[in-house]
Amino acid sequence: MEKEKRKFKVSQLLTLYFRKHQAKAPTSTGEPGADGNAAITTSGATETTLGNQPAESSAGTDDDIIKEINITHVVKEGSEKADASQFELLKVLGQGSFGKVFLVRKITPPDDNQLYAMKVLRKATLKVRDRVRTKMERDILADVNHPFVVKLHYAFQTEGKLYLILDFLRGGDLFTRLSKEVMFTEEDVKFYLAELALGLDHLHGLGIIYRDLKPENILLDEEGHIKLTDFGLCKEAIDHEKKAYSFCGTVEYMAPEVVNRQGHIHSADWWSFGVLMFEMLTGSLPFQGKDRKETMNLILKAKLGMPQFLSSEAQSLLRALFKRNPANRLASGADGAEEIKRHSFFSTIDWNKLFRREIKPPFKPAVARPDDTFYFDSEFTSRTPKDSPGVPPSAGAHQLFRGFSFVATAMLEEEGMEEVVQPTPHPVVQQLHGKNILFSDGYVYAVKVIDKTKTDPSEEIEILLRYGQHPNIITLKDVYDNGKQVYLVTELMRGGELLDRILKQKSFSEREASSVLYTITKTVENLPPRRGAWLLRAPAPLRRSTLLGRASAALHGPVFNKTPGQQATAAVSLGFDPLTRVTS
């Protein structure tokens, strides 16, 4: 069947239930439809309207008013719909009040063995507006195909649950990285903002206001490129002349017109873009009070405190984005994101190369294997993944999700993938990894067991993952976390520890000592710079040895005068304890 024949439009009447609000809401600027109700441009998310009132006026939960709203979207036709039995649960990536996000592996063709993130929502716990938001998220993701926006591969439902099968992005979210780094360099920020600008511009071109821009909703793929995710608060199908009125998003990132409910269009996203830029550059938010109310007042009235350590180009861009009058805000005009691209802050960006993902990201997540979840919260990843049956909602609520199921076009075009025959793993490997087979049978590895109640292993793991490709740094083969202990599987260094050689030989000749120190020094010199500093710790007996005096002179000379953070794990393979990070 030709590709064009795989598509069909589904137009359906969805019955939504709303409780009448006591106070009258501001009048919507949506054009009336043929039946006198607001036009289709106001359907979905929290912007679903009752007559000419925005949905915020009816942000209730139950059913005093019944209103029919026509929702039109494109659904790809193809083979049989997916279901939960086609996916193997591997780990829990996150959990909220409405449901969970799992790391899953597809176990049926044509994409068997492919890893995905599976977002599972319980219908019964979703309020009416949250149900509409979920339906909106599914519709937006089905229509969007962009290198910097997360891709929806499947969507399906059971009587009690909704399932979204999305890209699994191994690098975690930008918030996690920002928490570790505190703040980024301007070059780092420039890269992330440039990719983000292209993603937002694409959404705006489709008539979508994102409205919830924050580091938690920006994910990093295995190469370090960004992907926008979480479209539950987006406003779909709104043109630049029509405004949305609902109060949604994270308050610290809200534009003034969102806070005071004057109505907002796509320019509200560019204010949030500025907040994100400020946070990445300074490590703090531009407007943040002791509580929600004070924060809102600061957004509406406070003068921006501009850090003077920022470049003139960065300050100029921030001032252009933090215009309280949205009409004066950068990118609010007819040119949209082109105004962002032309700004001097982005003068070094080749936008065509950026779109083709040909510009190297400033940070590449260190992963040991395809299903590595190092950049996700271990509070969740250590849990046993379980998708319990959902309690069915009311029959009327179930109607909302008709047309929810979806199969991506790419899935329909793949045929006849060869079956991959996996060898039977060694029992020890199987104990650590279950069905994950990464090692040659019979090969010997070293396993270091760390008690998480006594030691935080995250720093050591990240160092080894990031720098383990160097010939003089021990290679981390795998990491297993059972919640209480972490197992680091590394190559086995059959030569033993340097300390054992020192104790056995009593002393080294100058030639032997210089050879060891030369290897350590050259290894550290070749490591990429890293924010902060590293303190090299050696075992106590080694500190009493003759070698330590020479090592100390060497290490505190040329090595520790390197760029802060260049001291990494070269010594690990020579018998030193892992490096400990300290503040520079």
N, C-alpha and C positions, 0 to 999 in steps of 0.2 A: 504494500500500500504506500502510495506516495506521501511525502511528509505533510503536504497540504491537507491530505485526507485524514491525517492523524489528529487534526484539531477540530474542535467544534465548540460553539458558544453555548453556554448554558445560561438561560435567563430565568430566574425563579423568584417567586414571592416568598420571602422569609418573614414569619410572624415573630415579632419581637415584643417583649413585655416590659413595660416601664411603670413605675409608680409616679403619680403626679406630684410635682414639687410644689410647696406652698408659695414660694416667691416666684414672681415672673422673671424669666431670664431675658437677657438682651436679645433684640430682634436679629435674626440671621440675615445676612446679605445674600443668601442663596436665592437664585431665581426660582419662582414657583414652577412646578411641573404642570402637566395637563390637568391633574386632579386637584390643583391648588396646594399641594404639599411641596416641600422643598425638593429640588431636583436631585437627580442621582449623584451629583457631585458631593452631596453631604451624607452619602451612605457609608456605613462601616465605622469601625473604631468607636471612639467616644463621641464622634461627630454625627452619629445617626440622629435625625431630627424628628420632632413631632410637630407637624405643621411647619411653622417658621421659628420654632424654638430649638436652640442647640441642646444636645444631649446632656450637657452639664446640669441643666435645670431638672433633669430627670435621672440623676445619677443614683437612683434607688436600686432595689434588688428584686422586687417582685412584680406582681401583675395587676395593677389597677387599670392601666390603659393598654389597649391593643392597637398596634399600628403596623400596617404592611409597607415594606420598603423594598423596592425593586433593586436587586443587586446583580450586575452582569460581570462575569469574568471569564477568562479563557482556561479551559481544562484540556490537557493533552490526552488524546485517546490512545489506547494501546492495548498491551496484553493485560492479563488479569491483574487486579489491584494487589498491592502489597498487603501483608498483614504481619502481626507481631511474631508469628512463628517462623518467619524468614530471617530473623535477626537473633544472634547469640549475644546475650548480655555479658559484657566483660568487666566494666567498672562503673561506679557512680561518679559523675563529673560534678554534679551540683544538685541542690535540692531546695525547694521553696515551699510556700504554703499551698500552691496549686498543683505541684507535681515534681518530677525529677528530670534530670538530663543524664543519659547513660552513654558510655562508649559501647558501641555494638559492632559486631561483625556480621555482614550479610552471608548467609549460608546457602543461598540458592542462586542459580544463574539468572541473568548473564553477568552479574557483578559479584559473584561469590568471592569471599575473602576480603572484600573491600570494607574498610573501617568507616563508620559514620558516627555522628552524634545524634542520639534519639531523644527528642524532647517529648515527654509524656505528661499530659495535663488531665486531671480528673474533672469531668464535666460537672459533677455534683457540687464541687467546691467553688466553681466559677460563678460569680455574680453575672447578671445579665450583661453589664457593660464589658466585663472581662471575657465573656463568651464572644461578644462582637469583636473585641480586640484580637482574640485568637483567630477568628475567621478572617479578619483583616490581615493578620500576619501571614497566614497561609496564602491568601490571594496575592499579596504583594510579592512574596518570595517566589510564587509560581510564575510571575510575570517578569521578574528582574533577572537579568543575566549580565553580570559585570565583574571584572577581575577583583574589585575591591568591595564586593557585597557577597555575603555568605549565600551559598546555593542550596535550594530545596530540591532534594532528589525524590522523595516520596512523601505523601501525606495520606493517612487513613485513620479510621476510627473504629471503636467497638461501642457497645451499648453504653459503657461508662467512661470511656477515655478517648482522648485525641492524641494522635501521634504525628510528629514532624520529624522527618529523617533529613538531617543537614550535614554539611561538610564537618568533618572532625578536624579542628585546627589545633595542632599539637603545641603551639607556642603559648596557649593560654590567652589571657586578656592583657590589655595595655595597663590596666590598673595594677596588676601584679608586678609588672616590670617597673612601673613608676614607684611603687612602694619600696622596691629594692634599691632603685637608683636615686630616689628622692626627687631629682630633677634631671633633665636631659640637656645635652649641648644644643646650641641653636641649629647645627647641621642635622642632628637627629630629629629635632622638632620639625624642621623644614621638610624632611622626607615624609614623616608621618602625616603632617598637615596636607602636603601636596597630594598624596594618595587619597586622603580623606576628602579633599575638595573635589576630586574626580568622582568619587562615589556619591557624594551629596549632590553634585551637579546632575548625575545620571538619574537619581531619584526625583529631583526637582523637575527634570525634563519629562518624567512620567506623571507629573502632577502629585507627587508625594512629599509631604512635609515630614521630616524624620522625628523631630520634637523630643528626642530622649538621648541626645548626644552626650556621652560621658565615657571615661576610660574603660568602665566595665563592659561597655557594649562594642568595644573595638578589639577584635581578636587578631592574633598573629598566626600565620601559617608556618609551615616547617622551614620556609626560606626567610621569614621575617617580614613579609608583606602583610598589610592590614586587611581585615575584612569587617565590614559593618554587620551587626547582627541585632536581634531582638526588635522586631517591628510591631510589637503589640500596641504601641502608642502612636503609630504613624497615622497621618491623615491622608487618605487616598483620593485621587481624582479631584483635586481642587486647583483651579487656575489662579493666576497671580492677582486677579481682581476680586476674588471671593475669599472671605476670611473664616478662620476657625476660632472658636471661643472657649473651648474647654481648658481647664486648668490641669495640665498633666505634664509629666516629666519629673526630673529631680530638681528641686527648687534652686540649688546653687548654680545650676546651668541654665535657668530660665531667662528668657529675654524679658525686658520690662513690660512689653505689650502682652506677654503671656501672664505675668504676675497680676497686672491690673485688669485683665480680661477685656481689653479694648478691641480684641480681634487680632489675629496674626496670620501671616502668610509665610512663604519660604524664607523670608529674611530673618525670621526668628532662629532658624538653624545657624545662621552666620554669627549671631551673637553667641550662641553656645559654642561655636567653632572658636571664637575668641577666648571664651572661658577656658576651654581645653588647652589652647595655646599658652595662655597665661600660667595654667597649672603645670604644664610640662616644662616650661622655662624656669619657673620659680619654686616649684614644689608646694605652692599654696594656692588657694582660690582667691579671686579678686574681690568677691563680695561674700563674706561669711560671718554671720552673727552668732550669738550664743544659742539662739533658737530659730525656728522657722520664720516666725513673724519678723524678728530683727533682720534676718537675712533678706527677706522680701523688701523691707524698708531700705536696706542698703542698696539693693539692685535698682530701686526706683529713684533714690536721692543721693547716694554717697558719691563723692569724687574718687575717681580711680587713682590709687597710689601706684605710680609707674616706677618700677625698679630701674635705677639709673645704670646698673651694670649690663642691661640689655643693649643690643646694638640699636642704632638709630632706625634701621630698617624694621626691626622687630617692634620697636615702640610705635613707629608710624602705622604698622599694620594693626596693632592692638587698638590704637586710637580710632582708626577707621572702622573697626568692627564694633567697638563699644560706643555706638551712637544710640542714644535712647529713642530718638525719633527714627523708626525703621526706614523711613523714606530716605534718610541721609546715610544709612549704613552701607558699607561697601558690599557689593554684589546684590543689592536690593533692586537695582535698575534692570533695564531690558537685557543688558549684556550678562547679567547673572554672574556665574563663576568666572567668566572671562576677566572681570575686574580683579578677582583674586589672583588669577594667573599673571596678570600684567604688573602686579605690585612688585616693587624692588626687592622685597624679602625673598621672592621666589625667582630672582633674576638668573640664578645658576641652574634652574630646573629645566631639563629637556622634557616637555610634557608628553611628546610622542613616545619617547623611550620609557618614560614612567608608566604610561598606559600599557605598554607591551611588557612591563615587568622586567625591563632590561637594566634598571638602575639597582645596584646592590644595596640591600637594606643595611642600616647601621648595626643591627643586632640580629644574629641568627640563633634561634633557640637551639640549645644543645639537647639532642635526643639520642638515646641509645638504640631504640627499636621503634618500629612503626606505631605500636600501641602505647608508647611511653606517655605517662601522665604527670611527669615531674612538675610541670607548670600549673597544675591544678591543685586545689586545696586537699591535703592528705586527710583532712577530717571527713571528706566525702569519698575519696578514692580508696580508702582503707575499708570501707563498708562492703558487705556482700551485696552485689547487685540483685535486686528482686523487684519484679514488676507485678505487684499484687492486683487482683481483679478490682476494677473500679465499681463504685456504687452507681447504678443508672440514675440519671436525672429525671425530671418530669418529661412526659411525652412531648409537651410543647417545646421544652428547651432542646430536646434532641432534634427537632425540626430545623433549628438554626444551622446545624452543621451538614445539612444535605448538600452534596456537591463538594464536600471537604476533601475527598480522596483525590490523589494526584500521583502520576508517574512522570518523571522528567523525560523529555524527548530523547536525551542521550541514552537512557536506559532502554528505550524501545528500539534503538538502532543497533545495539550490540547483539551479536548472535554467535553461538557456537564457541564460547570460550573453552579452552582446553582444561581438562580436569588436572589439578595439581596433586600429585601423589606425595604425601608427607611421610618421612621415615618415623619409626617409633622412637620416641625420645628416651634417653637414659633415665632410669627411675629418679635419680637425684634432680635432674633437670625438670622432669615431669612434676616432682613435688614442688619445685619453686614456681614453675610457669604453667602448669596445667597443660593446655593444648598448644601453647606457644612454643614452637620449635625453632631455635635459633642456632644451636650449637651442633658441631659434628659429633656423632656418637663415639664415645670412647676418649674424647679429648679431655685433658686435665685442666681445670681452672682453680683459681683461689677464690674463696668466699669469705668476705669479712662481714661479721654480724655486729650490728650496732644497736644498742639499747636506746630507744628514742626517749625514754624517761630520764636518761642521764646525759645524752648528747644529741644535739641537733645536727643531723647528717646532711642537711640541704646544701650547705656551703661546699662541703667536700664533693658531693655528687655533681654540683654544677661545675666546679673546677675541672673535675675529671672528664665530664662530658664535653666541656668546651675545648680543652687542650689535649685530650687523649689521643689525637691523631699524630702528635709529635713523636718521633722515634725514641726519644729519651724520657718520655712520660708514660707511665703505666696506662694500659688501655682498659677502660671500663666496658665490659661486655654486656652487662645487664644490671638492672636494679629491681628488687622485689620488696614490697612494703606490705606487711601483714597487719599493720596498725600499731603493734608494740615494738617490733624489731624491723630493721632495714637490712637487707642482704645485698652487699656489693659484690658482684661477680666480676673478677678481673683476670687478666692473663697471669699465669703462674711464673714468677721470676725464679728460675731454678738456681740462680747463682746465690740466693740467700740475701741477707741484709748486710749493708756496709758495716753496721755495728759489730756483727759477728766476725767479720774479717779483721776489724780493728782489735777486738779482744783476743783473737787467735794469734795475730801477728805481733801484738804489742805496739808496734809502730810501723809507719809506712816510710819508704824512701821518698826523697823529694820528687823523684820522677813519678812514683805512684800517686802521691798526694796531688801533684800538679795536674795529672791526668784526670783525676776525679773532679777537682775544682774547675778545670777547664770545661768539662762536660756540663757541670751544673751552671757555670756562668754563661756559656754559649746558649744553653737551653733557655734560661731566663731572659737573655737578651732578645731572643727570637719570639718571645710570647707577645701577643697583642696587648696594648695598654688597656688598663681596666681602672674604673673609678675606685678610689680608696687606696689602701696600702695592704701589704701582706707581711706577716711576721712568720719567719721560718723557725719552727720548733724542732729541736733535736732531742733524742733520748738523753736522760741524765748521765749515763756512763760516757756517752760521746762527748759531753761538755767537759769531761775531765781529761780527755785524750789530747795527745800532742796535736792530732789532726785538727781539733777544734780551734786551736790558736790560729792555724793557717787558714782554716775555713772562715773563722770570724773576720780575719783581716780582709779576705777576699770578698766575702758577702757584704760586709759593711762598707766596702769601698765602691767599686764600679757598679755592683748589682743594685744596692739599695739607693744609689743615686739615680737610678733609672726613673722613667715615668711612673708615678704612683700606681701600684697595681700590677706591675710587670713581674713581680715575684710570684710565681705560681708553683706547680707541683712537680718540677723537674726532680726534686729530691725524693719524691715518693718512691720511685723505682729503685732508688739507691738505699732505701731503708729508713728514711726520715719519717717522722710522724706527719700526718696531713697538715697543710698550711692553715693557719687561723687568720681570718680577716680582722683587721683593726681599722679604726677610723683614722683617716689621714688628717 
